Amino acid sequence: MADNREDTEVFWVEPKKRAIIPLDGFRCSASLAKVLKRERFEVTCNTAFSEVIAACSEPRSPSEGSWISHRIEASYEMLHGLGNAHSIECWQDGELVGGLYGVGFDGVFCGESMFSRTTDASKVALAWLVAVMRHGGQRLLDCQFMTDHLASLGAVEMPQADYLKLLVEARESGAPAQNQTMPLPVAYASLLSELSSEETGASCPGKRIAQSLTQTS
């Protein structure tokens, strides 16, 4: 993290309590399910990574700064170029209106930040992320810090030691030698292909996403 956009120093934060969203415990409310089914947004993966992180770095209000400095932004751009950082984007009428980004490795995705320029856009991006991770056999969605917003979506908080155990288990299950997980972009493409195929009879991928999330929420 950094103190502001212009800060050249980066400091590391290791919270004593860590927030995660259990992939089988994502809370898809009736209103969010309705938005997914109506497909108000087109959802993509890794098509606008730079735009997503730039939007996330914008202050939430005139009085607030941003912890995403230019140096941090450049670091994530490099990670993205190496195939280790990914974004989920929400589009409406061709305009980017919401999304999230983070780092993916083995069976883990560490969410860094999200943004929304219209109601429900970031929630839809997160719902798709959960569905894609589940489809790809991934195990751990790390949210880092608990917020009321994340809690409403099913996030839980745990001691750092418990989180580290889950991290080791997820990494072992997702290690390349195990061949049990798909990288996020591959999982997204696979899921979209499956949901859009004529064999499934799914003319509306969003409807299938909502159904899969509400069945276990």
Buried (B, 14 or more C-beta within 10 A) or exposed (E): EBEEBEBEEEEEEEEEEBBBBBBEBBBBBEEBBEBBBEBBBBBBBBBBBEEBBBBBBEEEEEEEBBBBBBBBBEEBBEBBEEEBBBBBBBBBEEEBBBBBBBBBBBBBBBBBBBBBBEEBBBBBBBBBBBBBBBBBBBBBBBBBEBEEEBBEBBBBBBEEEEBEEBBEBBBBBBBEEEEBBBBBBEBBBBBBEBBEEEEEEBEBBBBBBBBBBBEEB
